[in-house]
Amino acid sequence: MDNAILMSSGSDVDFMIHGLFSYELFGQTFWITNSHVCILIVMLILVGFALAVNIKMKHATEVPGTLQNIAELMVEMLDNMVHGTMGPRGRGFANYIGTIFIFILVSNISGIFGLRPPTADYGTTLPMGIITFFLIHITQFRYQKPKDIWKDMCSPLPPWLPIWFPINVISEIAVPISLSLRLFANVLSGTVIMALVYALLSKIAIAWPAFLHVYFDLFSGAIQTYVFCMLTMTYISNAMGDEA
Amino acid sequence: MENITGTELILACSAIGAGLAVIAGIGPGIGQGIAAGHAAAAVGRNPGAKGDIMSTMLLGQAVAETTGLYGLLVALLLLFVKPLVP
């Protein structure tokens, strides 16, 4: 593995994204960075786990074994979370929420294994925010009439006086930006602090940074994963409107 | 003073600006403290609803945290991306 992928390798303060190699496409220079490599590692872990579970569940047993137990626990937990927040209408969203939950969780936790967390790259979190944005508005158009949406967008004032409309548009656009920046900045702050500890306190950074890893990677990462999924679910169930 | 170049002056002022930007952390600190205090009081009144109170508190705290994180991002940009240096 290249040293640039590992975070705690150099003696300088180093938490930046590094290009590993570049290539030309349509006159543009594209870089393969260490975020790409880390995201690929995370994806390989997830795909490997999914394949193992798939093979295991093909002949699932009445009394579950270890792997089957873990998989059932995860699916049940995610289903309960989605069901509890979005109600019976949110059953179809369990796939998306579960996917981003597992992906963000493994990405955040990957900092504990020395990788640079892929979610500490704005290029990873912004697409997830944009997917959520489109999901919110497609759901809104599927569940509500255009008249009600227009009424919503002019909300404090009556619908024939759309003075408030531009401000509501701005607040809609702010949703994916704040959603992605929150995850990005939280993970990045942990990454920066860990890099500072390893670089500037390298003489005495023996064993005790493990506690910082527990806080910044495990605790903070899990909380931010939960918050991202929770906010996504809240926005989507808001977009579904009131009627059951 | 005369042997300070313009770039160095900009870097120094960027460092001061970064320090001022992370003062934004005061607000989320107070807000999260208020949320946690009220959550503790709510658990004391109704220990059965601990799970719901916990998730609501975490959600509110995460939203309150956002403004502080914007300050942190501005500080990090000033220190490491150096947008003001020509």
Boltz contact constraints between the chains, C-beta under 6 A:
constraints:
  - contact:
      token1: [A, 178]
      token2: [B, 66]
      max_distance: 6.0
  - contact:
      token1: [A, 182]
      token2: [B, 66]
      max_distance: 6.0
  - contact:
      token1: [A, 185]
      token2: [B, 69]
      max_distance: 6.0
  - contact:
      token1: [A, 185]
      token2: [B, 72]
      max_distance: 6.0
  - contact:
      token1: [A, 185]
      token2: [B, 73]
      max_distance: 6.0
  - contact:
      token1: [A, 189]
      token2: [B, 72]
      max_distance: 6.0
  - contact:
      token1: [A, 227]
      token2: [B, 62]
      max_distance: 6.0
  - contact:
      token1: [A, 230]
      token2: [B, 59]
      max_distance: 6.0
